[in-house]
Amino acid sequence: MLLFKRSSVIAVALLFVIFIAFTGCKKEGTAERLGKKIDKAVEKAGEKLDNLKEDK
C-alpha cells in the first residue's frame, strides 16, 4: 500500500510539473509586450544619442 501511495504522489507531482510547463508557454501577456516596447524605445533613444555624438 505504501508503494501505491508513493507512486500516486510521484504521478501527481509529474502531472503538475507538466501542467506548469505548458501553461508557461502561453501567448505573451501585456507586461511582456510593454517591456518589449520600452526596450525598443530605449534602443532608439540610444541610437539617436549616438548619432548626435557623431555629428559633433
QUIQUI-V816317 format. One record per residue. N is the residue number from 1. RES is the residue in one small letter. PSI is psi in degrees with one decimal (* if undefined). OMEGA is omega in degrees with one decimal (999 if undefined). D_FIRST is the distance of its C-alpha to the first C-alpha in Angstrom with 2 decimals. Layout:
n=N res=RES psi=PSI omega=OMEGA d_first=D_FIRST
n=N res=RES psi=PSI omega=OMEGA d_first=D_FIRST
This chain:
n=1 res=m psi=-36.5 omega=179.7 d_first=0.00
n=2 res=l psi=-39.0 omega=178.4 d_first=3.79
n=3 res=l psi=-39.3 omega=178.8 d_first=5.39
n=4 res=f psi=-43.1 omega=179.4 d_first=5.12
n=5 res=k psi=-42.3 omega=-179.6 d_first=6.42
n=6 res=r psi=-42.4 omega=178.9 d_first=8.72
n=7 res=s psi=-39.2 omega=178.8 d_first=9.92
n=8 res=s psi=-42.8 omega=179.7 d_first=10.66
n=9 res=v psi=-42.8 omega=178.8 d_first=12.57
n=10 res=i psi=-41.7 omega=179.7 d_first=14.39
n=11 res=a psi=-44.0 omega=178.9 d_first=15.34
n=12 res=v psi=-42.4 omega=179.0 d_first=16.68
n=13 res=a psi=-41.2 omega=178.9 d_first=18.53
n=14 res=l psi=-43.9 omega=177.5 d_first=20.02
n=15 res=l psi=-38.2 omega=178.2 d_first=21.20
n=16 res=f psi=-44.1 omega=179.5 d_first=22.71
n=17 res=v psi=-42.6 omega=178.5 d_first=24.58
n=18 res=i psi=-41.9 omega=178.9 d_first=25.90
n=19 res=f psi=-46.1 omega=179.8 d_first=27.01
n=20 res=i psi=-40.1 omega=179.8 d_first=28.84
n=21 res=a psi=-42.8 omega=-178.5 d_first=30.47
n=22 res=f psi=-33.5 omega=178.2 d_first=31.86
n=23 res=t psi=-23.0 omega=176.7 d_first=33.11
n=24 res=g psi=-13.5 omega=-177.8 d_first=34.89
n=25 res=c psi=16.9 omega=-179.3 d_first=36.92
n=26 res=k psi=172.1 omega=175.6 d_first=38.66
n=27 res=k psi=145.5 omega=-176.6 d_first=42.41
n=28 res=e psi=145.5 omega=-176.5 d_first=43.99
n=29 res=g psi=-172.7 omega=-176.6 d_first=44.66
n=30 res=t psi=-34.9 omega=-179.5 d_first=47.83
n=31 res=a psi=-39.6 omega=178.8 d_first=47.32
n=32 res=e psi=-42.5 omega=178.8 d_first=47.06
n=33 res=r psi=-42.1 omega=178.6 d_first=50.14
n=34 res=l psi=-41.4 omega=178.3 d_first=52.05
n=35 res=g psi=-40.4 omega=178.1 d_first=51.20
n=36 res=k psi=-39.7 omega=178.1 d_first=52.50
n=37 res=k psi=-41.4 omega=178.7 d_first=55.68
n=38 res=i psi=-42.6 omega=178.3 d_first=56.23
n=39 res=d psi=-44.4 omega=179.2 d_first=55.76
n=40 res=k psi=-41.2 omega=-179.5 d_first=58.33
n=41 res=a psi=-42.3 omega=178.8 d_first=60.76
n=42 res=v psi=-39.6 omega=179.0 d_first=60.57
n=43 res=e psi=-43.7 omega=178.3 d_first=61.05
n=44 res=k psi=-41.2 omega=178.8 d_first=64.09
n=45 res=a psi=-40.6 omega=177.7 d_first=65.55
n=46 res=g psi=-40.3 omega=178.3 d_first=65.18
n=47 res=e psi=-39.9 omega=178.9 d_first=66.92
n=48 res=k psi=-38.4 omega=177.0 d_first=69.76
n=49 res=l psi=-39.8 omega=176.7 d_first=70.18
n=50 res=d psi=-40.6 omega=178.5 d_first=70.33
n=51 res=n psi=-38.9 omega=178.2 d_first=72.98
n=52 res=l psi=-38.6 omega=178.5 d_first=74.99
n=53 res=k psi=-39.2 omega=179.9 d_first=74.93
n=54 res=e psi=-31.6 omega=-178.7 d_first=76.16
n=55 res=d psi=-21.9 omega=-177.3 d_first=78.99
n=56 res=k psi=* omega=999 d_first=80.48
